[in-house]
């Protein structure tokens, strides 16, 4: 997921994506705690994707407030 893809989405779609990423991050943390996690790099990717979504949401909110 890159920022250009996210810029084309509505704030509602971004919020839904954020919820799903947070659920995935929780599940990955749970798997890591129980030594069942196979792809440890996925945790980093999910955290960064969530940060990208939040960044785009904040940019859209700032743009809406400026208008």
SESE-127135 format. One line per 2 residues: their letters; for each residue x, y, z of N, C-alpha, C, O. Coordinates in pm, 1 decimal. Layout:
BEGIN
a = X:Y:Z:X:Y:Z:X:Y:Z:X:Y:Z; ...
# end
This chain:
BEGIN
xx = 85.4:-116.5:0.0:0.0:0.0:0.0:90.3:123.1:0.0:176.1:138.4:86.9; 70.1:209.9:-97.4:149.9:331.6:-99.4:59.4:454.1:-84.9:-63.0:444.0:-94.1
xx = 120.8:568.0:-62.4:45.1:688.9:-33.5:-38.8:733.7:-152.5:-146.4:790.5:-133.8; 7.8:709.4:-273.3:-68.9:751.4:-391.2:-201.7:676.6:-398.9:-303.8:734.4:-436.3
xx = -200.3:548.0:-363.5:-325.1:471.1:-360.6:-419.5:526.9:-254.7:-540.5:533.8:-276.1; -364.7:565.9:-142.3:-446.5:614.2:-31.1:-507.4:750.6:-59.0:-617.5:779.9:-12.3
xx = -437.8:833.8:-133.9:-488.8:968.1:-161.4:-618.2:965.0:-241.9:-698.4:1058.1:-233.6; -639.1:859.8:-319.1:-759.3:849.5:-400.0:-879.7:796.0:-324.7:-989.3:789.4:-380.3
xx = -861.4:757.8:-199.8:-971.2:700.0:-122.7:-1040.4:807.2:-39.6:-983.6:912.1:-9.2; -1164.8:777.4:-4.1:-1240.6:868.5:80.5:-1198.1:850.2:226.4:-1141.4:746.7:261.4
xx = -1224.8:948.7:310.9:-1189.9:933.7:453.0:-1255.6:810.7:517.8:-1196.0:746.9:604.6; -1376.9:778.3:475.8:-1444.1:660.5:532.4:-1369.4:532.3:494.3:-1351.9:443.2:577.4
xx = -1326.5:523.7:370.6:-1249.9:406.2:327.1:-1117.7:397.9:402.0:-1071.6:289.0:436.1; -1057.7:512.2:427.2:-931.2:514.2:500.7:-950.7:468.0:644.9:-867.7:395.7:700.0
xx = -1061.8:510.9:705.0:-1088.7:466.8:842.8:-1110.6:316.8:848.8:-1064.8:251.3:942.4; -1180.3:261.1:749.9:-1201.6:115.9:745.2:-1068.9:43.2:727.5:-1045.9:-60.2:790.2
xx = -981.6:96.7:642.3:-849.4:36.4:622.0:-768.6:41.0:751.3:-697.8:-54.2:783.9; -779.1:151.2:824.5:-706.4:164.8:950.4:-754.5:62.0:1052.1:-673.7:1.6:1122.8
xx = -885.0:42.1:1059.7:-939.6:-57.2:1152.9:-888.7:-196.1:1118.4:-849.3:-271.5:1207.4; -888.9:-230.6:991.3:-842.8:-364.1:952.5:-693.1:-380.0:978.0:-648.5:-488.0:1016.8
xx = -615.1:-274.2:956.8:-471.9:-282.0:984.4:-444.9:-297.6:1134.5:-354.7:-371.1:1174.8; -523.3:-228.4:1215.8:-504.0:-241.6:1360.3:-541.6:-381.3:1408.6:-477.4:-435.8:1498.4
xx = -645.9:-439.3:1349.0:-682.6:-576.7:1384.4:-572.4:-673.4:1344.1:-538.7:-765.5:1418.5; -516.3:-651.5:1224.9:-407.8:-738.3:1179.3:-285.7:-724.3:1269.7:-220.7:-823.8:1301.8
xx = -254.1:-601.5:1310.9:-141.1:-579.3:1400.2:-162.8:-651.6:1533.7:-69.7:-710.1:1589.1; -284.9:-647.1:1583.9:-315.5:-718.6:1708.3:-293.6:-867.6:1690.8:-231.2:-932.3:1774.9
xx = -345.5:-922.2:1580.7:-329.9:-1065.7:1556.4:-182.9:-1103.7:1540.9:-141.0:-1209.5:1587.9; -105.4:-1019.1:1476.0:36.8:-1047.9:1460.4:109.3:-1043.3:1594.5:196.6:-1126.0:1620.8
xx = 73.4:-946.8:1679.5:134.5:-941.0:1813.0:99.2:-1065.4:1892.7:182.9:-1119.4:1965.1; -24.1:-1110.4:1879.4:-67.8:-1230.3:1950.4:11.1:-1351.6:1901.9:55.3:-1433.1:1982.9
xx = 29.1:-1363.9:1770.9:105.9:-1475.3:1714.9:251.3:-1469.2:1760.5:311.8:-1572.6:1788.8; 307.3:-1349.3:1767.8:445.7:-1334.9:1811.9:460.5:-1376.8:1957.8:559.8:-1439.3:1994.9
xx = 363.0:-1343.0:2039.5:368.8:-1377.1:2181.5:358.5:-1526.8:2204.0:412.6:-1579.1:2301.5; 289.4:-1596.1:2114.5:272.5:-1740.6:2130.1:368.8:-1819.4:2041.3:353.2:-1940.1:2022.9
xx = 468.6:-1749.5:1986.6:570.5:-1811.4:1900.4:512.3:-1881.8:1779.0:562.7:-1986.3:1737.9; 407.4:-1826.1:1721.5:346.3:-1882.5:1602.0:366.4:-1793.5:1479.7:319.5:-1826.4:1370.7
xx = 435.3:-1681.7:1496.8:453.1:-1586.6:1387.6:561.6:-1636.7:1293.3:673.8:-1664.8:1335.4; 527.0:-1647.5:1165.1:622.6:-1696.7:1066.2:692.9:-1581.9:994.9:813.7:-1588.0:972.4
xx = 618.4:-1477.3:959.2:675.7:-1366.5:883.7:685.4:-1243.9:974.3:590.5:-1166.4:986.3; 800.1:-1227.8:1036.8:816.1:-1117.9:1131.8:819.9:-982.4:1061.7:788.7:-880.9:1124.0
xx = 856.6:-978.2:936.0:861.8:-851.4:862.9:722.7:-794.1:841.1:708.1:-673.9:818.9; 621.0:-878.3:847.2:483.7:-831.2:826.5:441.4:-733.0:936.0:363.9:-641.0:910.3
xx = 492.6:-752.6:1058.9:458.1:-661.2:1168.2:501.9:-519.2:1134.6:426.5:-424.1:1155.2; 622.4:-505.0:1083.3:674.0:-373.1:1048.1:593.1:-312.5:933.7:560.7:-193.8:935.8
xx = 561.3:-393.6:835.2:485.9:-345.2:719.6:346.9:-296.1:761.5:299.8:-193.6:712.3; 282.5:-368.3:851.2:148.5:-330.5:896.6:154.2:-200.1:976.2:69.0:-113.0:959.1
xx = 253.9:-186.8:1062.5:268.7:-62.2:1139.2:289.7:56.6:1046.7:231.1:162.9:1066.9; 371.9:38.6:946.8:399.4:148.5:854.5:278.6:181.0:767.6:252.9:297.7:737.8
xx = 204.5:78.4:726.8:82.9:102.7:649.1:-18.7:181.3:732.0:-83.9:272.6:681.5; -31.4:145.0:858.8:-123.6:216.8:946.1:-80.1:362.8:961.1:-163.9:452.9:962.8
xx = 49.6:385.6:971.7:100.2:522.7:982.7:72.0:600.4:855.0:39.0:718.8:861.0; 84.5:535.4:739.3:54.2:602.1:612.4:-92.5:642.3:606.2:-125.8:752.9:563.4
xx = -179.8:551.8:649.2:-322.6:581.1:647.2:-352.4:699.9:738.5:-427.8:789.9:701.1; -293.6:700.2:857.4:-315.6:811.6:949.7:-262.5:942.7:892.3:-325.4:1047.4:908.4
xx = -148.8:937.8:826.4:-92.0:1058.1:766.3:-184.4:1114.8:659.9:-208.3:1235.5:656.0; -236.1:1028.9:574.0:-325.5:1075.2:467.7:-455.4:1128.6:527.4:-508.1:1229.6:480.5
xx = -507.5:1061.8:630.6:-628.2:1111.3:697.6:-604.9:1250.6:755.1:-689.5:1338.8:740.7; -490.5:1270.6:820.1:-460.0:1401.6:877.9:-442.8:1507.0:769.4:-484.5:1621.4:787.3
xx = -382.0:1469.8:657.4:-366.5:1564.2:547.1:-501.9:1605.9:491.6:-525.1:1723.4:463.3; -590.6:1508.9:476.4:-724.5:1539.3:424.1:-801.5:1625.9:523.6:-873.4:1716.9:482.5
xx = -788.0:1599.6:651.8:-856.4:1679.8:752.0:-802.1:1822.0:753.8:-878.8:1917.3:767.9; -673.0:1837.3:740.1:-613.5:1971.0:738.2:-657.2:2047.1:613.9:-683.2:2167.3:620.0
xx = -665.1:1977.6:501.7:-708.8:2042.7:378.7:-854.8:2086.2:389.1:-892.1:2193.2:341.1; -936.8:2002.1:452.2:-1078.8:2035.6:468.8:-1094.5:2154.8:564.1:-1180.6:2240.3:543.6
xx = -1012.0:2159.6:666.8:-1020.9:2269.1:763.5:-971.8:2400.6:702.5:-1018.5:2508.2:740.0; -878.4:2391.5:609.5:-823.9:2511.8:547.4:-923.8:2575.9:451.2:-916.6:2695.9:424.6
x = -1015.3:2497.4:399.9:-1112.6:2550.7:304.0:-1229.4:2614.7:369.1:-1319.1:2663.8:300.5
# end
